[in-house]
Amino acid sequence: MADPVFQLENNLGHTFVNKSYLITALTHRSLGHDNNERLEYLGDALLGFIIAEAIYKLYPGATEGELTRLRATLVKGETLAKLAKKLDLGNFIKLGGSELKSGGWRRSSILANALEALIGAIYLDAGLETCREKVLRLYRDILKTSTPDNLAKDPKTRLQEHLQSLQLNLPEYKVVMEKGEAHDKIFTVRCEIPAMSISVQAEGKSKRYAEQAAAQLALDTLNI
């Protein structure tokens, strides 16, 4: 019988010498202690470095702020989840019973985390150069279309710049509620601009997403 992860290795363009790295990268924490969280931590750091280096070389005229925003877009959870789906990664992630029942293999956060873990696993298995090559191969199409010129600023940045242009204090963000299980929390964040008597709140699957959504509501209130 063929190795069940052969297709995944083929999609990645990397055959693991040490299969234990691959197995760990595909094991969600719902299965117990030997899971992919440590590899995810490593992969996150590697991905940030590799993408930062790539766009630094690709766009020599870009400012630090432009590069920072572009990198954030390229390594955020939504982008990683889309790449994971192209690899059909959800079919290979090993989940505990509760996650299986709730369709965890489709959840963007689980897909994104597993992809970061795979990046960490490739690094441990084959070194930095191979890891860089595989990441850039994975990002090839996205890097062609995501540039500093066509990258829209996120709501928090737009709101901050607008307030700075009016010489007003920056908005204040505060988490006012958390609900849901530890692996699937929903955060409610309030954005306040005292000088304009604006107070709005929004939900998101992370504090960052909730802050961005609240900032967008504030921009809508200001008709920006």
N, C-alpha and C positions, 0 to 999 in steps of 0.2 A: 504494500500500500504506500502511496506517495506521502511524503511529509506534508501534513496539513498546513504548514506555514510556508511551503515552497513558493506559493503564489505571492505571498506578502514579501518574501525576500526578493522575488523577481521584480515586484513593483518598486521596491526600495532600491534595487540595483546593488544589493549587498547580501552575500551569503555569509552567515556568521560562522566563524571558526569555533567560538565558544557559545554553544546554543543556550547555555544557562542565562547569559545576558539577555537574549531575546525572550526567553520564557519569563524572566522576571519583569521585563519591560511591558509585557502583555498582561501581567497579573494585577488586577485592581485590588485596592485595600480591603474590599468587602470579603476577600478570600482569606484574610489573616495577616500575620506579621510579615511574611516574605512577599512583599508587594513592590509596586513600581515607584513608590513615592521618592525614594532616595535617587533613583535614576532620573526621575522627573526634575528634581532639584538640579542635578548635574546638567541635564539636557537644556533646561531653561537658561542656565548661564552660558553654555556653549552656543546656543541659538542666538542669544543676544549679541555675543561677540562676533560670530560669523556674519550675521546680517549687518551689524554696525561696520565691520571691515569692508563688506561688499559695497554698501552704499557710499561709504567714504571714498572708495576708489572710483565708483561709477559717476559720482556727482561732485567733482572737485570745486565747483563754484557754489555749492549749497552752504548755507549758514549752519551753525551748531543747532539752532532751534529747528530749522527745516529737517535736518538729519534726525534729530530726536523724535519729531513727530512722525516721520516716515518709518523709522525703526519701530516705534510703538504700534503703528498700524500693521506692520508686517509680522510682528511677533504676538499680537493680541490673540485671545482665545478664539474669536470668530474665524480669523484667518487660518489658524492651526486646525480648527475643526473641519474647515473646507478641504484643506490638504489631506487630512486624515481620511475623509470620505472618498477622495480620489484614490487613495491606497486601499479602499475597502477595509479599513482598519477595524471597524466595528465587529466584523465577522471573526476576528482573531483574539479580541480581548477576553480574558478569563474573568468572569464575574461571580460573586456570591449569589445565593438564591434570591434575596430581596431585590438586588439590582437587576437580575435576569427578569424577574416578574415585572419590574417597572420599566423595562426596555432601556436599561442603562447603556447598552451598546450604541444607542442612537443619541445619547446625551452629549451635547457639544463639549461640556467641561471634561467629561471622561475621555472623549476622543482627543481633545487637545492635550490633556495630561499624558495620555499614552504615547502620543507622537513625540512629545518632549522626552519621555522616558526612552523611546527608541533612539533618539538622537544621542542621548547619554550612553546607551548600550553600544551603538556603533563606535563611538569614541573609545570606549573601554576595549572593544573587540579589535579595532584596527588603527586607532590613533587619530590625531587631529587632522592630518591631510585628507584621509579618507572620509572622515566625518564632514569636513568642509565641502568636499566634492559632492557628497550625497545630499547635503542640505541645499547647496546651490542648484543641484539638479532638480530637487523637489520644488524650489522656488523660481525656477527658470522663467516660467510664463508670467508669474506675478511681478517679478523684477522688471520685466519688459513694459508693464503697464502702470506700475506704481512709481511715480516720480515726484520730486519736490514741487514741480510745477502744477501737477493735477491733483495734488493731495489737499483735500479740504481740511481746514482746521477744525478740531473737535469743539463741541459746545463750550466746555470749560475754558479753553484757550480763548475762544471768541468773546466770551463774557468777560474774562479777565482783561483782555486788551481794550474792550469797550469802556470798562470802568476806569482803567488807567488813563485812557484818552480824556476822560472827564475829571481826572485827578481825584477819584473817589477810592475809598478803601475796597479791598478785594472781598468777594462774597464769602460768607461763612457757611460751611457744610457740616451737618451734624446727623449722625445715624439716630433715628427716632424709634426704629422698630426692626427686629429680626424675627423671622418666622420660618418654619420648615425644619426638616432634618439636617443634621450637620453636613451631609454631602450634597444637599440640595436646598440651601438657604435662599430666602428672598429678603433683601435689605430695603428699608424705606429711609431715604435721606432727605432732609430739609435743606434748602438753599435760601439763605437770607441776605438781603442787601438793605441794611438799616437806613442808609441815606436816601433810598428810593422807596422805603416802606414796602418792599417786596419780600414775600415769604411763600415759597412754593415747595412741594415735595413730590418725590417720584420713587418708583420701585425699580430694582434691578437684581440680577443674580449674583452680583458682587457689589461691594461698596463703590468701586470705581464706576461700574455701569450705572448705578443708581445716581451717583453724583453727576455723571454726564447727562442723564435723563432730566434731572432737576435743573441743571444749567440750561438745557434746551427750553424747558418751561419758562425759565426766567427770561431768556431771549425772546420767546414768543410774547411774553407779557410786555416786553419793551418794543415789540414789533420789529425785531432785528433778524 
